Amino acid sequence: MIELRFSGWFQVRLATDPDPYDEPRGVSGYVHAYAGEPDLDRVLHLQPPGFSRSMCPQLGVAVDQVRQNDQQITGHPLLGASVNLLETPVFEGRNGVIADDGLEPIYPFVLEITRGDFRVVRSIVPDDPTFPYAEYLAGGVEGAVDEIREATGIADLVAVWRQRRLQLRAALEGLEDPERTATRERLAFLDSQLRAGGGAARFFFARMRYEYQLESQVTLTDPGGWLPEAANGTDSSWPCRFWLGGWDADVLCGFVRGTVSIDSPEPTKSTFGQPARVTDRRP
């Protein structure tokens, strides 16, 4: 078995409760699309999107370790390969209609890994693709202070916000609209959160865990023979385990860390315990 480990910063711009899940600008929740910004689209971007706010971390998720039979392989050509999700995946909680807070599925889930001419793609094969339930649910929310601090290099998000606020104020007079108005709106958000002792910064050290089984037909382009296991392992599922955390509500970014195991001889039993509860409140 070969295991590709990946990590990096992602972006997702989505409305928050009590706004409807598809609210495009943000009204009652703490997330708003500021002046001149595109609408909130809920799309989970693992690679740099067309728009991001200033002072956000360097966006992009990549393979940072390759292991075979639990031994690290140094110098593997897939180190640094881009990890992406295709087909505009979103968090499909829909204000509790599909799943409760912390259990929101990522749908669709089509994993792509690329570097140069190399490309491999594989996805979940759901029992019912019209309504994503058990195959896509998260394993719930948990605190992970030490791991998120180590992964992100950020020990105190409130301190980071205070420094950003100083930088935004210093830059304000040199800006023109709509960026000037957007910066004032952003400063108002930071001021309100910091007055509340950090506010939404409390989410930074929480994470949501996922464990998916990739079982679709494999799409593989591998002219250099970098990953022969992908061609040989199409009859077995590939466990993909990862967490999303480090949520920075100012720049609408978070951190992801995970693994995909290729050429697993048989599906791996979940380590998350009992299946998460689904709430379906449709009439």
Disulfide bonds with the S-S distance in Angstrom:
none
